[in-house]
Amino acid sequence: MTAKLMQRQLTRRHILGMAALQAAAAAGLTRIGLTSAQAAEEAAAVDNAPAIVVGSGYGGAVAALRLAQAGIRTLVLEMGRLWNTPGPDGKVFCSTANPDQRSMWFRTRTEAPLATFLWLDVVNKDISPYPGALDRVHYDNMSVYVGRGVGGGSLVNGSMAVTPLKSYFAEQFPTVDADEMYRTYFPRANSMLGVNTVDPTWFESTEWYRFTRVSRKHAQNTGLKTTFVPSVYDFAYMQREAAGTATKSALGQEVIYGNNYGKRSLDKSYLAAALGTGNVTINTLEKVRSISRAGDGSWVLTADRIDLTGAVVETKQYACTYLFLGGGSLGTTELLVRARDTGALPALNSTVGAGWGPNGNTMVGRANHLWDTTGANQSTMPVMGIDDWANADNPVFAEIAPLPTGLETWVSLYLAITKNPERASFTYDSASGRVKLGWTAAQSAVSVAMAKKLFDRINAANATIYRYDLFGSSSKVFADDFCYHPLGGCVLGKATDDYGRVKGYPRLYVTDGSLVPGNIGVNPFVTITALAERTMARVLVEDTAP
């Protein structure tokens, strides 16, 4: 098949898939198929499918598309809702500045990364419980932001589509052919995701990235290097936003609770193409709570279907031959740890649950001088980072993050990714029936110390200080108790073989961020996508042939 023919077919499938999503939303369906009529006719659940994919984030979306293209009927189980129906304001998602029930997963109050501003509790808002787009999962000493909905984290992230440094990828994945990854699978992932880059000329002149240019200047004053980073936000659309010819999204304070326009989230790329094949069905608002193996070797899943209040309205069982886990570092690891420690899958090895890390995440704000205005208008999509990863004594990559309040704040905000070597494990607590994470405050302190070394240098070179008013305590400068990039728990080559096959059980696969050993040095979703592409290319040849 020629590249041009393949592109035409993908475009047609995207169109068909987008039509399926729109039809399902219009009909209020929780089952999404090729047409709304087809989905409506399936009154009974699809109890059995050759392949089931748990989760519709990056790894799950890749698995669904490639299985479907191979002609394998596939069911995707997603615990979040389909985000495709406008609310009372005519928009699907709410903005960061004015959150409502659409913002967070069954909360009575939002839990944004910034807890306060000028020590005032003006950031978070009271909301009604609802299956919102963003969840903050709490463990002892660490909480993790995850996306909830068809498309997973792609709905709520900042779109930074960064391919990691090849040498560091090879260090983290010594048994993976790095040349093949950078020759084949990273380009494939970037192409499918719709990665693009900001126009440098527009970046230099627009008011919407003044905040980034100020941070770049301060980095340069310190002798530090900055670099542009690619994105899955459509920068041509953003330029139209700035010109006033397109509805504002990234320039309208939309990001952590979803973007109504501009973002190439998975429901517009991989998942749309998967649905367009006619071989994929997505069931929404269904949380898989256990997996086991039947006597004939097939996989059995138990899932709770919830309504919009969170009440369980049905408990369902599914069976499949091939089971792909794409529920993310938290979801996949929890399922496997519980299955092993309750005896459902006793042959899972001791490394299941291990190797977890927050990608060295820590957030920090700096107070700028009055003449260094960062701008009342700020794009919500980061496009640049301070790259000091080559510093062997203190490797840090710091995203220059926005603070889109609509007011001048004189704040430079960053999400630092440090090369923190600390790792933790998930364990099953039989008394509570919960899976717990053993991350400690001392492990977070390692990231803080590394970030502090970098930003102490920047403050010294620019005669600036830290902001003390952003994270809920007058003494807390670095936010080290949450992360955006949960990684590990089912590390490639340890809990699985080198292609994501779970050791001890045939036809059980992991395709998500739990494969990454705790740190990858940059935003991880391109790496997750590329690894999933590699897994599917091998599995479809070796494991599913007649």
N, C-alpha and C positions, 0 to 999 in steps of 0.2 A: 504494500500500500504506500503510495507516495505521500510525502509530508503535506502537500496541498490537499489531497483527497482526505487525509486524516483530519486536517483542520476543518474542512467543510462538514465532515461527519460530526466532529465535536461541536461545531457551531449549531448544527441542526439539533443535536442532543441537548445542548444547553437551552435552546428555545423550547423544546418539548418539556424539558425538566422544569424550566421556569413556569411554563403553563400549568404543569401539575401542581406546583407549589401554590400558585395563585388560585387555582380551582379548589384545592383543599382548604385554603384559608377562607374563601368565599362561602364554602359549604359548612364551615365550622368543624371539619373533620380532624381526627387525631391520627388517621391512617392516610398516608400520602402515597399514591400510585401514579401511573402514567396519566390517567384522566380521573376527574372527580366521579364520573359515572362508574368507572371500574372500581374505584375505592369504595363508593357507596354500596355497590353490589356485594362487597365482601363483608357481610354482616357479622359473620363469625371470624374470630381471630385466625391469622395464618399460623396455625400451631406448629407446622413443620416446614422447614426450608432446607435446601442443601447446605446453605451457608447463612450464618447469623453473625452480624457485626454489632457489638455492644458499644454505643457511643458514636456520635457523628462529628467529632472534632477532626483534627488534621489526619491522624492515623486511621481513624475509622472511615473517613471520607475517601481516602485513597483506596483502602481495601474494598469498599463498596463499588467504586467505579471500576476497578480492575477486575473484580469478580464478575461484574455485570457484563463487561466487554468480552469476557471469556465465555459468556453464555450461561453463567451459573446464577440461578435464581437466588436472590439475597434479600434477607430481612434485616433492617437496621432498627435497633431499639434505642430510643433516645429519651432520657428522663425529663428533659425540658420541653417547652412548647415550640410550635412553629411560629416564628416571628414574621408575620406577613399580613397582619390585620390592623388597620389604623385604629387608634384610640379616639376618645372624644375630641382631641385636638387635631385629628386628621393625620397624625403621624404614628408610625409603628413604635418607635422608641422615644423615650423622654430624654431631655437634655441633662447634662451633668449639673448644671446650675439650678434646675428646677425639677428634681426627681419626684416621681409619684410611684404608685404601686408597681409599675412596669420595671422599676429599677433593680430591685433585689429579690432574691429567692426566699419567699415566705419570711419576711421581716416586718416588724412594726416600726423600724427606723433604719435609715440607710447607714452604711458603714463604709464611708469613703476613705481613701488612704490618708488624706489630710483631715485630722480630727477637729482642728480649730484654726482660726485666723485672728491674729492679734489677741490670742488667748480667748477669743469669744467662740461660743458654740453656735456658729452660724453656717457651718458647712453641711451638716447632716439634717435630715428632715424626717418627721413622722410620716409613715406611709401605712397603707392597708396591706395585710398579708396577701401575697399573690405569687405565682411562679415567674418571678422577674428574671431578667437577663443575666444578672451578676450575682454570684454567691461568694461569701467569705466563709470558708470552712475553718473552724477553730480547733486547734490542738493545744496542748500545753506548750507555751513559749513560742508558738508559731501559728499564724493563720495564713490561709492560702486563697487567693482570688482565682475563681474559675468561672467560665461561661456556662450558662444553662440555656439550651435551646438547640434547634437544628442548625448546626454549624459550630457548636461548642465555643471554645475560646476565640474563634475568629470573629465572633459577634462583638466582643467587648475589648479586644486588645488595641494597642496603639499602632498596629499595622506594620511595625518595623520588621522587614523581611531580610534578615542579615544572614549571609553565608559565613560560617565560622572560619577562622584562620586554619588553613590546611594542616599546618604542623600541629596545632592544638587538637584538631579533630583526630589526627593520627595518634596523638598521645592518649586521647580518651578512648579510642577504638582501635587498639593495636592489631586486632585480627580482621579488620575490615580493609579492603583494598581502597585506599584513599584516592588513588589515581582514577579508579573507576567511578567513585562517588562524584568527583569533581568534573569528570568528563561526561558522565551520563546522568546520574540521578539528581544532583543539584540543579543542573540546567533543566531537566524535565520538571522538577518541582517548581522552579521559578517561572517557567513558561505556563504551567497549568494554573498557578496561583495568580498570574497577572501582575508580576512584580514590575515596577517602573521606578524612575528616579525623578526628583524635582529638577526643574529647569534652573540651572545655576544663576542665570541672568535675572530671572524673575525672583529667585530667592534673595538676591542681593538688594533688590529694590522694594520688595513688598513690606508693608507695615506688619503683616501677619507673622513674620519671622524675625522681627527685631529682637525678640527675647533670645533667639538662638545666636544671632550675630553678636550680641553683648557677651554671652557666655564664651563664644569663640574668641573674642578679643581678650577676655580675661585669661583664657587658656594660653593664647599666644604670648601674652605678657609673662606667663610663667615658663615659657619654653616648651609647652606641650603641643602635641599634634591633635588636630580634629579631623574628622572624616565624615563625608556624607554617607547616609545609609539608605538603601532602597526601601520601598514600601509597597503594600498592596492597596493603598489608597490611590485613587485615580487623580494624578496631579493636574491633568488637563481639566478635569471637572473642578478641582480646587481653584484653578485660575479663573474659571468662569464664575465661581462663587465670589471671588474677590472683585471681579468686574461687574457683579450685580446681575448677571444673566442666568444664574442657576441658583436654586434654593440652597441656602447655607446648611452645611452639616459639620464638616471639620472646622469651618469658620463660624459655626453657630453653637459652639460649646457642647458638641456631641462627641462622646468617645466611650467612657467607661460603662455606660448603660446602653451602648449600641449607637450605630450611625444609620440615619435614614437614607443617606445618599452617599455616593462616592466610594465607599469601601467595597472591595472585592472579597467579601466574606465567602465562606465555603458553600453557602447556599446559592451563590452566584457562579461558582466555578465547579469544583469537583462534584458536589452533590447534585447540582442541576444536570451535569452531564450524566451522572449515574442514573438519575430518574429518567432521563431521556432515552435510555436504552430499553425501557420497559421491563427490565429484569430486577428492579429494586423497588421495595416497599419500605417506607419509614413509618414506624409506629412511634408516636410522641407521647409524652407524659407517662412513660413506663420505665420504672427503675428496676433493674435486675438486682435481686438481692442474694441469689445463690446460684452456683453452677455445680453440676455433678456429672458423673458418667454412667450411662445405662449399661446393662449387661452385654448388649450387642456392640458396645464401643461408641455409640452415638452420644451426643452431648445433650444434657437436660438443663434448662434454665427456668428459674422461677422469678417472675417479675410482678411488681405491684403497679397497677394502673391507678393514677390519681386524677382528681378533678381540679378545677381552678382554685378550690379552697385548700388543697393539699390532702383531702380525705381519700383514703384508699377505697376505690369503688369496685375493684376486681383484682383477684390474684390469679395470674395466668401461668401456664407452663408451655414451654417451647422445646422443640427437639431439632437437632441439626447434625449434619455430618462434619462440617467444618465450622469452628468457632474462632472468631477474631475479636480480640479484646482491644478496644480503642477508647476506653473510658477515662483516659488520662492517668497521670502518675498516681493520683489519689484513688480514682475509681477502680482501675484495673488491679492495683496492688491490694486494695481492700478485699476485692472479690477472691483473689488467689490466696491471700493470707488466711482469710476466714475458711476457705475450702480446705486448705491444708490442715489447719489447726483444729477444725471440727471433725476431721476424718473423712470429709467428702472426697478429697483428692490427696490422699496421704503420701503419694509418691513425689509430690512437689518437693524440691530440694530446699536446703536451709538458707540459700541466698535469696529466695523469694521474700520480699519485704525489706531487703537490705539495699544499701547504696543510695539512699535518698539524700538530696540536697536542694536548697532553694536557689541554685544558680548564683550564689554569692550576692543575692539582692540586698541592697539597703538604700533608703531614700534620704536625701538631705537637701536643705535649702540654704542659700546664702543671701545676705542683705547687701544690696548694691548701694552705691553712692547716689545722691539725688540727681546728679547729671547723667547717670547711667540708667535711663528709663528702659524698661523691658516691653512697654506697650500695653495699652488697655485691650487692644485686639490681638489675640494670639490663636494661631492654628492649633488644634488639639493633636495634630499628627507630628511627632518628632521626626526630624530629618538629619540630625547630626549627633555625633558622639565625640567625647574626648577619649582618644585612644592612647592609653599608656600601658597597653597589654605587653609590649616588648620590654618593659621595665622588669628585669628578672627579680629585683628585690621587692617589688610591690605591683604586680600586674593588676590593672583596673581598666575597665571600659565603662565610661559614664555617659548614659544617654542624657542629652539636654532636653528636659521635659517641660511642657507648657504648664501654666497656671491660668487657665482661661476664665477669669472672673468678670471681664468687661470693665475692669478698673485698673489703673496703674498701681502696681504692688511693689515695684523695685525688688522683686524676688527672682533669683535664679534657682531653679529647681532641677534636681538630677535623680535618676535612678542608676545607682552604681552597680555594676556587675563585677564582683571581685573573684579572684582565683582562690576561693576558700576551699581547702582540702577536707573540711569536716563533713562527715556523713552520718546519717541516722538510720534506724530501722523501724518498720511498722511491726507491731505485735498484736496478737488477739487476746483480749481480756475476757475470759470465759464468764466471769461474774456479771459483767455488764453487757456482754455480747457485742462489744464495740472493738474496733481496730484503732489502736492508739499509735501516735508518732513519738519517738523518743528523742526529739530535738531539744537541745538545752539552750539557755540564755548564753552560756559560755561559748557555745558554737557560733551563735550570732555575733558575739563580741569580736570574733576573728575578722568577719567582714567589716565591722565598724572600724576596727583598727586600720585595716587596709584603706578603706575609703577616707578615713581621717588623714592619713599620711598624704594622700593626693590633694584633698581640699584644704588642708593646712597650708600647703605650698601655694595654692591658688589665692587663698586669702592673704598670705604674706606678700605675694607679688603685687596684689591689687589694693592693699590696705582696706580689706573688707572683713566682715565677720559673718558668723553663722546666724540663721534665724532660729529663734527659740520658741516660737509661738505656733508651730504648725502641727505638732503631733500629740497635743493633749496634755503636755507637761512642760513646765517652765525650765526643766533641766534636760529635756529630751531633744537632742539635736539630730540624731540619726534614727530613722524609723527602721528598726531591725527585727520587728516582731510580725512582719507580714512579707509575703513574696508574691510575685506575679508568675514566676517561672518554676513551678514544681517539677523536679526531674528525678528519675530513678525509682527504685522499688522492685523492678524486674529487669535487672541490667543485662544488656545484650552480651552473650558469651558466658554468662554466669547462670542466671535463672533460665535463660533461653540458650539455644545454639546461636551461631553467628548470623542467623536469618530470622530471629524472632520466634522460632518454634520452641514452645515451652518444654523444658526437659521433663521427662517422665511420662508424657502423654502425647500420643500422636494426634494430629489435626487440631491442635490448640495453639493459637498464635497471639503474639502481642505486637501491636503496630504503633504504639503511642509513646509519649514522653517518659514512661516508666523504663524504657530501654536505655535512656541516656544516664550515665553515671554521675548524676548530681550537679554537673557543671559543664557548660559548653562555651562560656566566655562571651556569648552574645544572646540576643533574643532567639529562642530555640525553635520556633515553629517551622522554619525552612528545613532545619536539620531533621526534625521529626517527620516532615513530609517526604524528604529525600530517602530517609531510612525505610519508610513504609513503601515507597516505590521500589526500592531494592528488594525488600522482603517479598512483595507481590510478584515481581518478575521471576524470582526463584521458585516460590511456592506454586505458582500456576503451571510451571513447567514440570516440576518434580513431584508434586503431591496430588494434583487433581487430574492428571492424565488418565484416560480410560484404561 
